[in-house]
Structures are given as structure tokens and as C-alpha cells.
């Protein structure tokens, strides 16, 4: 396994740059499929065909039971501003969901957010491109709510004060100064 990881790191990642994790995963999957379909002289075979012939007889579809669903939809904490992090992006969760944790998974280009007990789907988002993905009803919009929405610009100003005009008492120990 370590040789395969080293092979991918040394051959796929060299000289490439990516805008986001999704683009990296898509290109890596295409590259791995291409590499697996090539003739390999040391093995004297095409690895994908050899693997299919040797392993297909022993495979069967995975039965999706409750414990498998919990594994496929990992638990995530919801932040104070109503977002949940998944695969390097932040996705909004409706404010009416009062629990502090939810479950998240991705199917294709859609991220699904479920309640913690998997009894209902809370919201679905398109896979993120770098910015936060808000959802309808993420923040309560009532006139009684005094807080700003998190998208408001910060009004705080920080200034640096000038150094003091008096010289510190340690200047006499600066033996490197020119006199």
C-alpha cells in the first residue's frame, strides 16, 4: 500500500495545482482509472482487468443497514453560526434544527445534511467551490433579533501607536552603536 501511495504522490501530484479539494479528487480518480487500464510490464497484465477477473466472483452488493448508514453519514458538529464543515467546505443548517450535531454525506455533486438520528433530511447543498454555502432558513429573520447576520462587515479599527519619545534606560548597554 505504501508503494501505491508513493506512486500517486510522485507521479500524479507533481507539477499540479488545484483550486479546491473537489477538483483534486475528480482529477485523481480519472488519473487512477487511466493508470489502472494501462499495460504494466512488471506484472505482465492490465491491473484493472486482472483485478476484475480475480475479485468479481467474490464480491456482492453492500446491504445498507442502520449501522452502515451511520458509517456512511459521519456525525459533524454544527458551529455557533449555523454551519457544518464537510470535505473542506462549510454548509448551512436551518436554525430550527435545535440539536448540536448532524450527519452529512455526499452523493455525486450534492451534499446532504441529515438529523443526528437519520430520521429526516434537513437540507441539500451543491458541492462547495470554496465559499460558504448558506441555506434557506439558516438564520431567523425576525425584527426582535438584535444580532447582525454573519455576513455584515466588521467595523472595528486597530491602530498602532507611535513609539515613546523618551529613550529607554537600557540604551547605555547597546555596545554595538556607533558614537
C-alpha positions as CSV (number, residue, x, y, z in Angstrom):
1,X,0.0,0.0,0.0
2,X,2.8,2.4,0.8
3,X,4.3,1.9,-2.6
4,X,1.0,2.8,-4.2
5,X,0.7,6.0,-2.2
6,X,4.2,6.9,-3.1
7,X,3.5,6.2,-6.8
8,X,0.5,8.5,-6.7
9,X,2.3,11.3,-4.8
10,X,5.4,11.1,-7.1
11,X,3.5,10.8,-10.4
12,X,0.1,12.5,-10.1
13,X,0.7,15.4,-7.8
14,X,4.0,16.6,-9.4
15,X,3.6,20.0,-11.0
16,X,-0.2,20.3,-10.5
17,X,-2.1,22.9,-8.6
18,X,-5.8,22.7,-7.5
19,X,-8.4,25.3,-6.7
20,X,-10.3,23.1,-4.3
21,X,-10.4,19.6,-2.8
22,X,-13.2,18.5,-5.2
23,X,-11.2,19.3,-8.3
24,X,-8.2,17.3,-6.8
25,X,-10.4,14.3,-6.1
26,X,-12.0,14.3,-9.6
27,X,-8.7,14.6,-11.4
28,X,-7.1,12.0,-9.1
29,X,-9.9,9.5,-9.8
30,X,-9.6,10.0,-13.6
31,X,-5.8,9.6,-13.4
32,X,-6.0,6.4,-11.3
33,X,-8.5,4.9,-13.7
34,X,-6.2,5.7,-16.6
35,X,-3.2,4.2,-14.8
36,X,-5.1,1.1,-13.9
37,X,-6.2,0.5,-17.5
38,X,-2.6,0.6,-18.9
39,X,-0.4,-2.5,-19.6
40,X,2.2,-3.0,-16.9
41,X,5.3,-4.8,-17.9
42,X,6.4,-5.9,-14.4
43,X,3.1,-7.5,-13.7
44,X,2.6,-8.6,-17.3
45,X,-1.1,-7.6,-17.3
46,X,-3.6,-4.7,-17.2
47,X,-4.2,-4.3,-13.4
48,X,-7.9,-3.3,-13.8
49,X,-8.7,-6.4,-15.9
50,X,-6.7,-8.7,-13.6
51,X,-8.4,-7.3,-10.5
52,X,-11.9,-7.7,-12.1
53,X,-11.2,-11.3,-13.1
54,X,-9.8,-12.3,-9.7
55,X,-12.2,-10.4,-7.4
56,X,-15.5,-10.1,-9.2
57,X,-16.6,-13.6,-8.3
58,X,-16.2,-12.9,-4.6
59,X,-18.0,-9.5,-4.4
60,X,-21.6,-8.8,-3.6
61,X,-23.6,-5.6,-3.1
62,X,-23.3,-4.0,0.3
63,X,-26.5,-4.3,2.4
64,X,-27.3,-0.8,3.7
65,X,-28.4,-1.3,7.3
66,X,-28.6,1.2,10.2
67,X,-25.0,0.7,11.3
68,X,-23.8,1.1,7.7
69,X,-25.8,4.3,7.3
70,X,-24.3,5.8,10.4
71,X,-20.9,5.0,9.0
72,X,-21.6,6.4,5.5
73,X,-23.1,9.6,7.1
74,X,-20.5,10.7,9.6
75,X,-21.5,12.9,12.5
76,X,-20.5,16.6,12.4
77,X,-20.8,19.4,15.0
78,X,-22.8,22.5,14.0
79,X,-20.9,25.7,14.7
80,X,-22.5,28.6,16.5
81,X,-23.1,30.5,13.3
82,X,-25.2,27.6,11.8
83,X,-22.5,25.9,9.6
84,X,-21.2,22.4,9.4
85,X,-17.8,21.5,7.9
86,X,-17.5,18.7,5.5
87,X,-14.7,17.9,3.0
88,X,-13.1,21.3,3.5
89,X,-16.3,23.4,2.9
90,X,-18.9,24.9,5.2
91,X,-22.6,24.2,4.6
92,X,-25.6,25.9,6.3
93,X,-28.0,24.1,8.6
94,X,-31.5,25.5,9.2
95,X,-31.9,27.4,12.5
96,X,-35.0,25.4,13.5
97,X,-32.8,22.3,13.9
98,X,-32.0,22.6,17.6
99,X,-29.5,19.8,18.1
100,X,-25.8,20.5,18.1
101,X,-24.8,17.6,15.8
102,X,-26.0,16.3,12.5
103,X,-24.9,13.8,9.9
104,X,-23.5,14.6,6.5
105,X,-22.7,12.7,3.3
106,X,-22.1,13.5,-0.4
107,X,-23.7,11.8,-3.3
108,X,-22.2,12.9,-6.6
109,X,-22.3,16.7,-6.7
110,X,-24.8,17.1,-3.8
111,X,-24.1,17.3,-0.1
112,X,-27.0,16.0,2.1
113,X,-27.4,17.0,5.7
114,X,-29.5,14.8,8.0
115,X,-30.7,14.9,11.6
116,X,-28.5,13.2,14.1
117,X,-30.8,10.1,14.3
118,X,-31.1,10.0,10.4
119,X,-34.9,10.3,10.7
120,X,-35.0,13.2,8.2
121,X,-33.0,15.2,5.7
122,X,-32.6,18.8,6.8
123,X,-31.1,20.3,3.7
124,X,-29.2,19.5,0.5
125,X,-26.4,21.7,-1.0
126,X,-24.5,21.7,-4.2
127,X,-20.9,20.7,-3.6
128,X,-18.9,23.8,-2.5
129,X,-16.5,25.7,-4.6
130,X,-14.6,27.5,-1.8
131,X,-17.2,29.9,-0.3
132,X,-19.6,29.2,2.5
133,X,-22.9,27.7,1.3
134,X,-25.9,29.2,3.0
135,X,-29.4,27.6,3.1
136,X,-32.9,28.9,3.3
137,X,-33.9,29.5,6.9
138,X,-30.3,29.3,8.3
139,X,-30.9,32.4,10.4
140,X,-34.1,33.6,12.0
141,X,-35.2,36.9,10.4
142,X,-37.4,38.5,13.0
143,X,-37.4,42.2,14.0
144,X,-36.9,41.2,17.6
145,X,-33.5,39.7,16.9
146,X,-30.8,42.4,17.6
147,X,-27.7,40.5,16.3
148,X,-26.2,41.1,12.9
149,X,-26.1,38.4,10.3
150,X,-22.6,36.9,10.0
151,X,-22.2,38.5,6.5
152,X,-22.0,42.0,7.9
153,X,-18.6,43.7,7.6
154,X,-16.5,44.2,10.7
155,X,-16.4,47.8,11.9
156,X,-13.5,47.5,14.3
157,X,-10.4,49.6,13.6
158,X,-7.0,48.7,15.0
159,X,-4.2,51.4,15.1
160,X,-0.6,51.1,16.0
161,X,0.6,53.8,18.4
162,X,3.9,55.7,17.9
163,X,6.9,54.6,19.9
164,X,7.6,56.6,23.1
165,X,9.8,59.7,22.6
166,X,11.9,59.1,25.7
167,X,14.8,56.7,25.3
168,X,14.7,53.6,27.5
169,X,17.2,53.2,30.3
170,X,18.9,50.2,28.6
171,X,20.4,52.3,25.8
172,X,23.7,52.5,27.6
173,X,24.1,48.7,27.2
174,X,23.9,48.9,23.4
175,X,27.6,48.4,22.8
176,X,27.1,48.0,19.0
177,X,26.0,51.6,18.3
178,X,28.3,54.0,16.6
179,X,29.2,57.1,18.6
